[in-house]
């Protein structure tokens, strides 16, 4: 299964003369790069959902922690492959 995973933006780099914003995002200790093109308002310290290397929405810290804990309990973090996911499996909110 492929998921959008919550992470915290640690830094933002401007590439190609400032036209592309890329972030270093921490996912529970693992840091990956993600495009911020869909979230121009995202900033360092924000929590975002990342799918296929693209930040697709901002979430608050509490929601990010709920999603991360849900994925941990479901055993989905062990086989996480952020780069190889399809758009059909996005999780954009947590179960109540």
C-alpha positions, 0 to 999 in steps of 0.5 A, a space after each residue: 500500500 502507498 501512503 502520504 506520510 506526515 513529516 516536519 520541514 527541517 529546511 527549504 532550498 531554492 533551486 533553479 534561480 529560486 523558481 523551485 522550492 525543495 524541502 528536507 523533511 523529517 519522517 521520524 528520524 529519516 530525512 527525505 527531500 520533497 517538493 513544495 510546489 503544491 504548498 507555496 505557503 509551507 515553511 520550516 517547522 510546518 508539518 506536511 503530508 508527503 506523497 511520491 516526493 511531493 508535499 500535498 497538504 499541511 497538517 498540524 503537529 497533533 494530526 501528524 503524530 496521530 497519522 504516524 502512530 496509526 502507521 506504526 501500529 498498522 506495521 506500515 512504517 517497516 515497508 515504507 517506500 515513499 518514492 515508489 507509490 501511486 496516486 491512488 493510495 493517498 491517506 489525507 486524514 486520520 481515522 477517528 
